[in-house]
Amino acid sequence: MNNEEKILELLNQVQSQISSLEKKVDDNHVEVLNELQEIKEQIHELDTKNAANHIATKTKLDKISDDLDFLTHKEFQTEKEIFNLKKKIAK
């Protein structure tokens, strides 16, 4: 085997290795894109759930706020009635 044949054989081996690496890179690229798409879908799903939780939490906080306002009002009314009763009893 002369030098030219050896060089050609080595070039063929290098080309074969490069082709193999290109295939692996392409496969990895597809796999990464698929995983990225899956992550995007999971984030979207999480965003949807998170938005629903925010709405539910706001609704509950609004109700709690209304309940506290009502209780504060009722407490004031009760204290006013007690004051008026004490005033009548004191006469």
N, C-alpha and C positions, 0 to 999 in steps of 0.2 A: 504494500500500500504506500503510495507516494504521499508527499506533503499536501498536495492539493486535495487528494481524497480524504486525508485525515481532517483537513480544515473543513471540507464539505460535511463530513460526518459530524464534526463538532458543532458546526452551524445548524445542522438538522436537529441535533440534540438540544441545542439552546432554543431553537424555534419551538420544538416540542414542549420544552419546559415552560416557555413563555405562554404558549397556547394553554397549557394546563393551568398556569397561574391566572391567566385571563378568565378562564372558565370559573375558577374558584372565586375570583373577585366579582364576577357577574352574579354568581350564585349568592355570595354574601350580600351584594348590593340588593338583590331581590328580597332576601331575607330581612335585611334592615328596613327596607321600604314597607314590607308587610307588617313588621313589628311596630314601625312608626304609625302606620294606619290604625293598628289595634290600639296603640296608646292614645291616638287622637279620639277614637271612638269611646274609650274609657273616660277620657277627660270630658267629652261632651255629655256622656251619661252622668258623670259626677256633677257637672255643672247643672244639669237638669234637676237632679235630686237636691242639690244645694239650694237652688232657687226655690224649690217647693218648700224646703225646710225654712228658708228665710221668710216666706209668706206665712207659713204656719206659726212661726215664732212671733212675727209681728202681730198677727191676729190675736194670739194668746196674750201678748204684752198689752195690746189695746184693751182687751177684756179686763185684765188685771188692773189697768189704770182706771177704767170705768168703775170697777168694783171698789177700788180705794177711794175714788171721788165720792161714791155713794156712801161708803162707810164713814168717811169724814163728815159728810153732810148729816148722816143719821146721828153721829156722836154729838155734833153741835146741837141738833134738835133735842136730843136727850138731855144734854147739859142745860139747855134753855128751859125745858120742862121741869127739871129738878130745881133750878133756880126759882122759877115761878112758884113751885110747890113750897119751897122753903120760905119764900117771901109771904105766901098766904098763911103758912103755919106761924110765922113770926108775928103776925098781926094780932 
